[in-house]
Amino acid sequence: MSPQALGKGIYVPIPTFFKDNEDLDLETLEKHLTFLSNTGLAGIIFMGSTGEAIHLTDEERIAMIETGKKVLSKTDPSLKIIAGAGAPSARGTIKLCKDAAKAGADYVMVLPPSYYLNRIDKASLTAFFHKVGDESPLPIIIYNYPGVCQGVDIKVDLLTELSHHPNIVGVKGTDGNIGKVGYLAEHTDASEFTLLAGSSDFHLPALTVGAIGCVPGLGNIAPTAIVKVQQLFEEGNLKEASALQKKLVKPDDALNRWYGLSGLKGGMDEVLGYGGPLRNPLQRLTKKESQIVAEGVQPAWEVEQQLRREAGSQ
């Protein structure tokens, strides 16, 4: 395994918490990181799509990482810190990578550029990721998410080429393309390039064709349960892993897709007692809508509570 390799495991993308006036709520951040600590996770992702990265200033991004680093150094130092660092230009992205390094992050996660869509092709994507890879002080995880990049979907041949860059160490595939995962598993070096499923609803299928981890929004409520899916798979217990995976599909959909990011925070409000507001233009759910999400999430929350009780009794 390369010294800078990301490695297997579950990396939870956390929301950014705000007060009612939309200032950062770092106290709730500390509460949430404490909830996620010591659950078997491999790392935490700050300022991903779940973290409203595009709504934050550079200074707020730094404050989030610095606070997270301080909290995790006390609650669970084993957790790796990954910071979202995508910007429309290579120059802007490199600046965010350098900020993240100074603030204490271990890795950065970078979206492909997409604003000038008619000029985004293989040549421009290659130039972008090579430039960022060459100049970032932190190892890079490519974040392939066509849904937030005007449909830009990095092709499997280019991902394979980029995997050879010494400072590009993995990809989060939020494209949901299991075939792409299988191809990359066959054509990349797992000790140097980590394949991560981009959502818990296809976590187990991705593992069966070569992924070695997942970035689940559902992990904000059920981290132990998602860790358990991977543990069962790695132990060769596919039957139990499959049974647990099936229980998590609807909760994942409820928390992350029924109402988008508003649903994630609304569900957290109901289940965990905190979630809070989003930044305008995103709006909070009504109480009724939040309860609908919480009902959808309930099967995963019951598994989570059971696994935590079992761990506490051992």
Helices and strands as residue ranges (DSSP letters): E 9-13, H 26-36, E 43-46, G 53-55, H 58-75, E 80-84, H 90-103, E 107-110, G 117-119, H 122-135, E 140-144, G 146-148, H 156-162, E 168-173, H 178-187, E 194-197, G 200-202, H 203-208, E 213-214, G 217-220, H 223-234, H 238-256, H 260-272, H 287-313
